[in-house]
């Protein structure tokens, strides 16, 4: 994983260059550092079905969250670096880096905005296998493009945005370059309702090519769809519906419907609900820039044990259909999260079709000003239709957080990680205990 440093530095350097173009003395800079370490014990570090090997795991990590805003530039970055060491040498020590950066530079007010985004993280080489360090790879997604906005009357405007994207996969060798052109016509029906028409085209060039046959998974894509957005006091929803066509150089062309419905809001001021229903013809690259990185004291970002993915990275087009529901209720002493998802993936060439369903809950209860108790549980069911394999994964546990001061805290977690299957060689049970020391401001 040597390449992560160079990629992260290039991304940070590019965004730093943008920041230097608009750095007045009065710039609004918000900076939150994080550092700490954890020591954990696993009774099955390799997640093996038999002959389990226990180990102690030490993790030291450093991170920061940065937000910067002026009238010309808005940017944010979340970065973490962690060093994970297995004290009994079950796996080699690894350094994991995560970086999520984005910036919007207003070149001409209300007319030209340059948008940049880069995300560096880890994803599994094979998503269905055990989530251990030898099944982890670095992934980077970079996007840049200026958005040009042209008024077309009192209620209409046209936005055109050429975009360049680059995707990198350390071990899978399915990296690509993408040349895209987005165009949109917006019409304001009322101050809170909007209609839109979209026409997107793109060219995807993979670095991968068969050296003997010259066969490449490259493709061109065209998508045309209409949109409707409505915003209320406590909620907002957006609907998209249209069609997509994919012209493949070496395989059969694909065409079909595209649609999505996204609703965000809450029933009260103390609750939030997110519902997403979508179906699209796409490939792995389009979802990489949706990765969410959290600076969360409850999870050490970058550890391979945090990797969990429904998709299998591959140089193929797929029908990706999904339903996701997340509900959060929060008060001064209790935060409750509930989530549910269904994911159906149909790959067009490779035998990787699968159905994935997940159900989970998490509770954070503030026992007193210094002590918080946590309880979480998650169930995921995966069916690999081509191989006839079924997998059930259960992760559940509890934890405590104790604030030593405003900036320093201790954490202790116990959890169980279990997988059952009709393939007995892929089953495992792991029990784990973790103690953490964290500084964050």
N, C-alpha and C positions, 0 to 999 in steps of 0.2 A: 504493500500500500504506500509506496514511496511517492507517487505522483500527486497525492492530495495536497501537499504543501505548495507546490507550484501552482496548481489550479486555484486554490484558495487565495494565494497572494495575487495572482493575476486579476481575479474577480474583485478583491478588496482594493487593489490598486486602481482599477478602472473606475470604480465608484468613488474612490478618493479623488481622482482627477476631476470628476464631475462636481464634487463638493467644492473643490478649490476654485471653480469658476464663479461660485456665488457664496463667498464666505465673508459677509459683513461682520463687524465687531459685535453687533447686536444679535448675532445668530442665536436661535433657540436650540440649545443642545441638551439632550437628556441622556444620561449615561448611568447604567446600572451594572456593576461588576458582580461576578459570582466565582467562588472557588471553594474547594472542599475535597474530601476524600471519603471513600467507603470501603468497608471490609465485609465480605460476605462468605458464607459457607454453603456449599452445595453438596448434597449426598449423591448426585449423579451429574457431574459436570459435563460429560459428553452426551447426555440425554440418550443413553444406550438402553436397549430392551433387556439386556442381561449383562452380567459382569460390570456392574456400575463402578465408576471411579469417583471418589469424593475429592474435593479440593477447596482450598481457600483462595479467594479472588480479591486482589487489592486494586482499587481504582482511584486515581487522582485526577482531578479535572479543574479546568479554568475556563471561564466564559464571561461574556458581556452582552448586554443589550443596549443598542445605541439608536437614538432617534434624533434627527436634525431637520429643522424646518425654517425656511425663510419664505419671502414672497415669490422667489424664483425657483427654489429647490426644496423638495421634500424627499427625505431618504431615511431608511431604517436598516438595521443590521442586527442579527442575533448570531453569535458565534460561540462555539464551545470546542475545546480540545481535551481529550481524556486519554490517559494511559492505563491500560488494563493488563494486569499481570496475574498469572496463575502460579501460586507459590509452590505447588508440587509439579509444575511444568506439564500439566495436562495439555495446554496449548501454549504456543509462543506468545510472548508479550506483544501487544498491538497498541498502536496509537490511532485513535479515531478522531476525525475532525468533522464538524458540522457547521455549515455557514449558510445563512439565508439573508440575502441582501436585495434591496430594491430601491430605485430612485426615479423620480420624475422631475425633469428640468424644464421649466417653462421658458422657451426661447422667445416666443412672441405671445403675449397674454391673450388667452382665449382662442389662439390660432394654431400654434405649434408647440407640442410638448414631446420631449425625448424621454422614452420609458426604457429602463434597464432593470433586468432581474437576473439573479444567479442563485442557484441552490446546489449545495454540495452536501451529500449525505451518504448513508450506507443502505443497501438493499441486498436481499439474498440472491445468490447465484441460482439456486433452485428453490422456489418459494415453498414447496411442499415438504422439503427435507427439514431436519432438525435445525433450529436457529442457534448455531454455534459459530465461533470465529472463523472456522475453515469454510463456512458457507456464506461468508460476507464479502461484499465488494463495494468499492467506492463508486459513486454515481454523481455526475455533475450535469446540470441543465442551465444553459445560458441563453438569454433572450435580449434583443435590443431592437428598437425601432421608433421612428418619429411618427406621432399622430398629428395629421393635418385636419383642422376643423374649418369648414366653410359654411357660413350662414346661407340659408336658402329661403328667406322669408322670416316673418315674425315667430313662427312656431316650428320651423324646420331647420335642420342643419345636416350637413354631410360630413362624415369622418372617414378619412382614408389613411391607412397605416401599413407601410411596408415593414416587415419584420424579418430579422435573421435570427435563427436559433441553432445551437450546437449542443448535442447530447453525447455524453461520454459514459461508458460502462467499463470498469477496470478489467473484469475477467470474461464477461459475456461476449465482448467484441461486437456488440450491436450498436455502436455509436453512429450518429448521423448528423448531417447538416440539413437545415430546412430553410427554404426561401418562401415567405408567405406574404400575401397581400389581403388585408382585411378592408372591407368597405361597408359603410352603414348609413342609412337614411333614417333620421329620427323625426317624429312628428308629435308634438305636445297636444294631446287632446284636452287636458285640464292641467292645473299645476301639479296634480298627483298621479296622472295617468299618461302613458306614452306608448305609441306604436312605433315599430322599427322594422326596416327591411335590411337584410344582410346578404352579401355575396362575397364569399371567401375563396381564394384559390391558393394552392401551394405546391411546392416541389420538394420531395424528400429524397435525399441522396445518402445511402448507407455507405459506411467505410468498408463493410463486409462484401466480399465478392468471391465466388468459387474460382480458384486459380485454374482449374482444368476446363470448366465449361464457360466461365465468364458470366454465369447467371448471377444476377443481382436482385435483391428485394426492393429496389427503388420504386417509387410510385408518385403519381401526380394526383392531387385531390381537388375537387370542386364541391362547395357547399353553398346552398341557397336556402334561406329560411326567413320567416317572419317572427317578430317578437312583440310581446305586450307586457308592460310593467305597471303595477298599481301599488301605491304606497299609502298606508294609513298611519294613525298615530302610534300604534303598537306593532304594526306588521308591514311586511312588503312581500310581494310575490312577482315572479317573472316566468313567463311561458315562452318557449321557443318551439317552432315546428317547421319542418321543411324536408329537404332531401340532400343526400350526399352521394357523390360518384368518385370512385377511386380507379385510376388507370394504372395497372401494374405492368412493368416491363417484361417480367418473366413468368407471370402467373395470370390466372383468370381475373378480369376486371370485376369490381364489386360495386353495387349500387343499392341504395335502400333509403329508408326514412330516418330522419333525425328528429329527436324531440327531447325537451327537458322542462321540468317544472320545479322551481325552487321557491320555498316559502320560509321566511324568517320572521320571527316576532315572538310575542308572548301573550298569554291570556291576562297576565297582571304585570305590574312593575317588577315583581320579584320572581318571574319565571321567563324562560326563553325556550323556544321551540324552533328547530330547523328540520325541514322536510325536503328531500331531494329525490326526484324520480327522473331518470334519464336513460336514453338508449342512443347509441351512436356507432358508426363504423369508424374505427380508429386503429392506432397502434400504441405501443408502450410509451412513446415519447410525449404524447399530448398530456398525460397526467402527471409528469414529473414536476412541473412547475406549480402543481397544487400541493406539494409537500408542505406540511405545517410543522415548524420547529418551535417547541415551547421551552422557555427557560424555567423549568419546573423542578423544585427541590425534591419532588417525589420520584423523579426519573433521571438517571444519568444519560444525557443525550450522547449518542455515539456508540454505546455498548451494543454488541451484536445481539444480546438478549432482548433488545427492544425492537428488533426487526420483525415485522409481521405484514405480509402482503398477500392479497388475493390473486394478483396477476403474476404470470410467469414472464419474465423478460425474454423476448424473442423477436426476431426480424420477420414478423408476420402481421397481417391485418386481422382484426377481430371485431365481432359484434359485441359491444360492451354494454350490458344493461344492468341497472342498479337502482335500488331503493334504499335510502338512508334516512333514519329518524333519530334525532338527538333532542332530549328534553332535559333542561336544567332548572332546578328550583333552588333559590338561595335566600337565606336569612342571616341574621347576625351570628347565629350559632350553628347552623346546619346548611351544608351545600350538598345537593343530591343530583347525580347525573344518571340518566337512563338512556341507553342507545340500542338500536335495532337496525340491522342491514341485511339485504339480500343482493347477491352479486352473481350474475350469469354471464359467462365468457364463452363465446364460440369462435375459435380460431379457424381461419379459412383454409390453411394448408397443413399446419402442424397439429399432431394429435394431443392437444393440450386443453381441450374443452373441460370446463369445470363449473360447478355451482357451489357458492360459498354463502353461508348464513351465519350471522353473529348476533348475540344477545348479551348485554352487559349492564352493570350498575356499579356506582361508586358513591360512597358517603364520606364526607368530612364533617366531623362533629367537634365543635369547640367546647371542650370540657371546662376550661377556665382561660383567663387571658394568656397563659403560657403554654397550655397543653391542648393538642388536637389529636383526636382519634380518627383512624381511617379504616374503612372496610370496602373491599372491592371483589367483584366476581365477573368472570367472562366465559362464555361458551361459544365456540366456533365449530361449525360442521362443514366439511369440505367433501364434495363428491367429484372425483376425476372420472368423467364419463367414458373417455376412451380406454382407460385402463381398468375400469370397474372397481376402483378403490374408494373406500369411504374412510374419513378421518374425523374423529371428534377430539377437540382440544378444550381442556378446562384449566383456567387459571383463576385462583382465588386466594385471598389472604387478608391480613390486617396489619396495621401499623400505628405508631405513635410519633408525634412531632412535639419537641419541647424547645421553646424559645429561651435561650440563655440570656439574650439581650435583644435589642431591636434588630441587630444585623446577624447574630450568630444563633444557630440552632442545631439540635441533635435529632436524628431520626432512627427509628428501629422498625424493621419489617419482617414479617414471617409470611411466606406464601408457598403454595403448592402448584406445580406445573405438571399437567398430566395429559397424555395423548393415548387414545384407544383407536383401534383400526381393525378392519378385516384382514390386514396384512400384519401378522404378529411381529414381524421383524422391524416394524416402524413404531411400535408402541414404547412408551417410557413413562416413568414417574420421577419427578424431582421435587425435593423439599429444600427450601432455601431460607436462610436467615441473613439479614443485612443490617449493618449499623452505619450511619452516615454522620459526618460533621460538615456543616454547610455555612458559608458566609454569602449573604446576598444583601444588596441595598436597593 
